[in-house]
Every structure is written in C-alpha cells, then in structure tokens.
C-alpha cells in the first residue's frame, strides 16, 4: 500500500487531504509540530477506516523533518509526499 505524507497536517486542509487520499486506498503519514494533534487526527481517520499514523516534526527544521520522514518510511512500504 502506498503512503502519502501530509506535511503540516491539521484539522482543516490536512484532514481533508488525508480523508481524500485515505478514501482512495492510501495510508496516511501525518506530520506536524505537535504529536498529540497528529495522534488525535490519526485516531479520527482510523474511525473512518483510514490507516494513518502521526509524526511530530517542525517543518522549519530539516533534521527533524528528515527524521519524521524516515520514521514514516520505515513503517510504510512506499511514500508519496504532498507539501
């Protein structure tokens, strides 16, 4: 299953994109600054039958972003990024 990485995932546009791609069969990697927020969104998506995981990273910190992307890549078979 292909995974889409949503950078700056939040309750508005990020959640809408996650639902759209998740409904098409993608797994979703949610990346945002606050782990609690992406975990809550991942739980909401899971309730809708979408496979999702959250990863905390400050998008302005390249090392943190690489670490989150790496963690997402290890838990997924292939990843597509949509900034």
DRENRO-306566 format. One line per 3 residues: number of its first residue (from 1); their letters; for each residue x, y, z of N, C-alpha, C, O. Coordinates in nm, 4 decimals. Layout:
NUM = a = X Y Z X Y Z X Y Z X Y Z ~ ...
END
This chain:
1 = xxx = 0.0838 -0.1176 0.0000 0.0000 0.0000 0.0000 0.0885 0.1242 0.0000 0.1849 0.1315 0.0762 ~ 0.0572 0.2198 -0.0832 0.1328 0.3450 -0.0896 0.0865 0.4387 0.0210 -0.0318 0.4435 0.0549 ~ 0.1801 0.5117 0.0757 0.1508 0.6067 0.1833 0.1755 0.7476 0.1348 0.2764 0.7750 0.0698
4 = xxx = 0.0831 0.8374 0.1665 0.1010 0.9788 0.1363 0.1431 1.0482 0.2655 0.0830 1.0269 0.3708 ~ 0.2463 1.1310 0.2566 0.2919 1.2102 0.3702 0.2314 1.3495 0.3586 0.2506 1.4186 0.2585 ~ 0.1587 1.3894 0.4609 0.0965 1.5218 0.4622 0.1732 1.6078 0.5614 0.1694 1.5839 0.6821
7 = xxx = 0.2429 1.7085 0.5089 0.3253 1.7964 0.5906 0.2419 1.9123 0.6417 0.1679 1.9747 0.5656 ~ 0.2538 1.9411 0.7711 0.1736 2.0463 0.8310 0.0290 2.0021 0.8480 -0.0634 2.0825 0.8352 ~ 0.0102 1.8740 0.8770 -0.1245 1.8162 0.8870 -0.2007 1.8778 1.0041 -0.1541 1.8763 1.1180
10 = xxx = -0.3164 1.9310 0.9744 -0.4001 1.9915 1.0771 -0.5446 1.9512 1.0577 -0.5752 1.8688 0.9714 ~ -0.6333 2.0082 1.1367 -0.7739 1.9675 1.1337 -0.8519 2.0175 1.0118 -0.9637 1.9718 0.9879 ~ -0.7960 2.1088 0.9357 -0.8648 2.1634 0.8191 -0.8229 2.0963 0.6902 -0.8677 1.9861 0.6583
13 = xxx = -0.7361 2.1640 0.6163 -0.6915 2.1149 0.4866 -0.6183 1.9810 0.4977 -0.6408 1.8912 0.4165 ~ -0.5305 1.9672 0.5983 -0.4575 1.8419 0.6158 -0.5507 1.7238 0.6357 -0.5304 1.6174 0.5773 ~ -0.6529 1.7427 0.7181 -0.7501 1.6353 0.7419 -0.8294 1.6045 0.6153 -0.8579 1.4884 0.5859
16 = xxx = -0.8644 1.7080 0.5411 -0.9403 1.6876 0.4163 -0.8574 1.6097 0.3143 -0.9088 1.5191 0.2486 ~ -0.7299 1.6445 0.3009 -0.6425 1.5732 0.2086 -0.6254 1.4288 0.2542 -0.6278 1.3365 0.1728 ~ -0.6082 1.4099 0.3840 -0.5933 1.2744 0.4387 -0.7169 1.1896 0.4101 -0.7050 1.0735 0.3710
19 = xxx = -0.8346 1.2469 0.4292 -0.9586 1.1723 0.4027 -0.9728 1.1394 0.2535 -1.0152 1.0299 0.2165 ~ -0.9373 1.2342 0.1710 -0.9477 1.2135 0.0258 -0.8572 1.0990 -0.0203 -0.9030 1.0053 -0.0857 ~ -0.7287 1.1075 0.0142 -0.6351 1.0039 -0.0286 -0.6584 0.8734 0.0466 -0.6457 0.7655 -0.0113
22 = xxx = -0.6922 0.8822 0.1739 -0.7230 0.7615 0.2505 -0.8425 0.6879 0.1922 -0.8456 0.5649 0.1899 ~ -0.9410 0.7638 0.1449 -1.0579 0.7038 0.0806 -1.0245 0.6371 -0.0517 -1.0992 0.5518 -0.0998 ~ -0.9113 0.6764 -0.1108 -0.8657 0.6162 -0.2363 -0.7727 0.4968 -0.2114 -0.7212 0.4367 -0.3057
25 = xxx = -0.7519 0.4632 -0.0835 -0.6722 0.3461 -0.0511 -0.5297 0.3726 -0.0046 -0.4550 0.2786 0.0224 ~ -0.4916 0.4990 0.0049 -0.3584 0.5317 0.0549 -0.3546 0.5196 0.2067 -0.4546 0.5461 0.2735 ~ -0.2404 0.4801 0.2615 -0.2131 0.5007 0.4030 -0.1697 0.6453 0.4162 -0.1251 0.7064 0.3191
28 = xxx = -0.1826 0.7007 0.5368 -0.1534 0.8424 0.5554 -0.0513 0.8611 0.6677 -0.0697 0.8102 0.7783 ~ 0.0561 0.9344 0.6386 0.1537 0.9758 0.7394 0.1304 1.1239 0.7650 0.1504 1.2064 0.6759 ~ 0.0893 1.1571 0.8836 0.0591 1.2950 0.9214 0.1807 1.3543 0.9917 0.2281 1.2981 1.0904
31 = xxx = 0.2314 1.4661 0.9428 0.3484 1.5291 1.0028 0.3126 1.6712 1.0430 0.2687 1.7518 0.9609 ~ 0.3324 1.7003 1.1718 0.3053 1.8325 1.2254 0.3914 1.8530 1.3497 0.4581 1.7596 1.3942 ~ 0.3910 1.9726 1.4061 0.4771 2.0020 1.5207 0.4368 1.9299 1.6482 0.5229 1.8981 1.7302
34 = xxx = 0.3086 1.9035 1.6669 0.2604 1.8515 1.7942 0.2130 1.7079 1.7803 0.1169 1.6799 1.7087 ~ 0.2811 1.6170 1.8493 0.2477 1.4750 1.8410 0.1032 1.4480 1.8829 0.0344 1.3673 1.8203 ~ 0.0577 1.5143 1.9869 -0.0792 1.4913 2.0354 -0.1823 1.5252 1.9292 -0.2836 1.4564 1.9168
37 = xxx = -0.1575 1.6308 1.8521 -0.2531 1.6718 1.7484 -0.2586 1.5708 1.6333 -0.3667 1.5355 1.5863 ~ -0.1424 1.5250 1.5887 -0.1449 1.4284 1.4783 -0.1943 1.2921 1.5247 -0.2540 1.2180 1.4466 ~ -0.1699 1.2582 1.6523 -0.2249 1.1330 1.7048 -0.3780 1.1382 1.7097 -0.4454 1.0407 1.6764
40 = xxx = -0.4317 1.2528 1.7514 -0.5772 1.2686 1.7566 -0.6374 1.2609 1.6166 -0.7408 1.1973 1.5966 ~ -0.5728 1.3254 1.5203 -0.6217 1.3202 1.3825 -0.6127 1.1782 1.3279 -0.7039 1.1324 1.2590 ~ -0.5037 1.1085 1.3579 -0.4887 0.9696 1.3133 -0.5995 0.8821 1.3709 -0.6503 0.7937 1.3019
43 = xxx = -0.6372 0.9052 1.4951 -0.7468 0.8292 1.5565 -0.8796 0.8583 1.4866 -0.9591 0.7671 1.4635 ~ -0.9034 0.9841 1.4534 -1.0262 1.0199 1.3819 -1.0312 0.9511 1.2463 -1.1353 0.8992 1.2060 ~ -0.9193 0.9510 1.1769 -0.9137 0.8875 1.0457 -0.9333 0.7364 1.0583 -1.0016 0.6750 0.9763
46 = xxx = -0.8736 0.6775 1.1602 -0.8887 0.5331 1.1820 -1.0360 0.4979 1.2060 -1.0828 0.3929 1.1620 ~ -1.1075 0.5846 1.2748 -1.2503 0.5618 1.2978 -1.3280 0.5609 1.1668 -1.4354 0.5016 1.1578 ~ -1.2724 0.6277 1.0645 -1.3336 0.6300 0.9317 -1.2785 0.5194 0.8410 -1.3095 0.5143 0.7220
49 = xxx = -1.1960 0.4306 0.8992 -1.1420 0.3188 0.8223 -1.0162 0.3507 0.7436 -0.9800 0.2765 0.6523 ~ -0.9484 0.4607 0.7776 -0.8275 0.5023 0.7065 -0.7054 0.4691 0.7926 -0.7029 0.4992 0.9119 ~ -0.6054 0.4074 0.7320 -0.4813 0.3769 0.8021 -0.3975 0.5034 0.8088 -0.3580 0.5572 0.7054
52 = xxx = -0.3698 0.5515 0.9299 -0.2957 0.6761 0.9466 -0.2074 0.6691 1.0705 -0.2430 0.6068 1.1706 ~ -0.0912 0.7344 1.0621 -0.0001 0.7478 1.1759 0.0501 0.8905 1.1799 0.0645 0.9560 1.0766 ~ 0.0766 0.9378 1.3009 0.1248 1.0741 1.3188 0.2709 1.0791 1.3588 0.3199 0.9932 1.4322
55 = xxx = 0.3400 1.1814 1.3093 0.4815 1.2025 1.3394 0.5028 1.3499 1.3692 0.4567 1.4361 1.2943 ~ 0.5729 1.3794 1.4788 0.5992 1.5177 1.5164 0.7285 1.5664 1.4540 0.8311 1.4988 1.4617 ~ 0.7238 1.6835 1.3922 0.8431 1.7480 1.3380 0.8116 1.8937 1.3090 0.7030 1.9265 1.2612
58 = xxx = 0.9070 1.9804 1.3381 0.8969 2.1197 1.2995 0.9426 2.1280 1.1538 1.0575 2.0965 1.1231 ~ 0.8550 2.1696 1.0654 0.8869 2.1720 0.9235 0.9979 2.2700 0.8875 1.0534 2.2632 0.7779 ~ 1.0303 2.3602 0.9780 1.1405 2.4538 0.9547 1.2757 2.3949 0.9954 1.3802 2.4562 0.9736
61 = xxx = 1.2723 2.2760 1.0544 1.3945 2.2092 1.0990 1.4206 2.0903 1.0071 1.3569 1.9859 1.0216 ~ 1.5136 2.1047 0.9125 1.5368 1.9979 0.8146 1.5715 1.8628 0.8779 1.5291 1.7587 0.8277 ~ 1.6480 1.8633 0.9875 1.6842 1.7370 1.0523 1.5611 1.6692 1.1123 1.5455 1.5477 1.1007
64 = xxx = 1.4743 1.7468 1.1762 1.3520 1.6901 1.2341 1.2604 1.6369 1.1250 1.1975 1.5324 1.1413 ~ 1.2531 1.7090 1.0139 1.1691 1.6654 0.9032 1.2227 1.5362 0.8414 1.1457 1.4457 0.8092 ~ 1.3537 1.5282 0.8252 1.4138 1.4044 0.7729 1.3875 1.2875 0.8669 1.3583 1.1769 0.8214
67 = xxx = 1.3976 1.3108 0.9969 1.3743 1.2039 1.0947 1.2293 1.1565 1.0887 1.2039 1.0361 1.0929 ~ 1.1343 1.2490 1.0791 0.9931 1.2106 1.0704 0.9663 1.1350 0.9412 0.8940 1.0353 0.9415 ~ 1.0238 1.1814 0.8312 1.0061 1.1140 0.7032 1.0669 0.9743 0.7066 1.0099 0.8797 0.6523
70 = xxx = 1.1811 0.9622 0.7698 1.2463 0.8322 0.7826 1.1609 0.7375 0.8658 1.1443 0.6210 0.8295 ~ 1.1066 0.7863 0.9766 1.0204 0.7038 1.0610 0.8965 0.6608 0.9842 0.8536 0.5458 0.9941 ~ 0.8393 0.7521 0.9082 0.7228 0.7179 0.8268 0.7569 0.6172 0.7198 0.6785 0.5265 0.6920
73 = xxx = 0.8738 0.6324 0.6593 0.9172 0.5396 0.5556 0.9409 0.4001 0.6080 0.9145 0.3022 0.5382 ~ 0.9911 0.3894 0.7320 1.0137 0.2569 0.7915 0.8832 0.1847 0.8195 0.8783 0.0618 0.8158 ~ 0.7770 0.2600 0.8476 0.6513 0.1962 0.8813 0.5600 0.1774 0.7589 0.4498 0.1239 0.7707
76 = xxx = 0.6067 0.2215 0.6423 0.5267 0.2152 0.5194 0.6087 0.1546 0.4070 0.7315 0.1636 0.4060 ~ 0.5400 0.0935 0.3134 0.6124 0.0302 0.2025 0.6639 0.1306 0.1015 0.7789 0.1194 0.0593 ~ 0.5842 0.2283 0.0607 0.6295 0.3340 -0.0296 0.5561 0.4615 0.0076 0.4426 0.4572 0.0549
79 = xxx = 0.6211 0.5750 -0.0138 0.5670 0.7020 0.0320 0.5627 0.8036 -0.0803 0.6574 0.8157 -0.1579 ~ 0.4527 0.8766 -0.0887 0.4375 0.9897 -0.1797 0.4207 1.1142 -0.0944 0.3385 1.1146 -0.0027 ~ 0.4954 1.2189 -0.1215 0.4879 1.3411 -0.0407 0.4084 1.4482 -0.1143 0.4257 1.4708 -0.2341
82 = xx = 0.3206 1.5132 -0.0385 0.2448 1.6268 -0.0896 0.2666 1.7412 0.0091 0.2064 1.7403 0.1164 ~ 0.3513 1.8407 -0.0237 0.3782 1.9514 0.0689 0.2608 2.0471 0.0778 0.2669 2.1457 0.1513
END
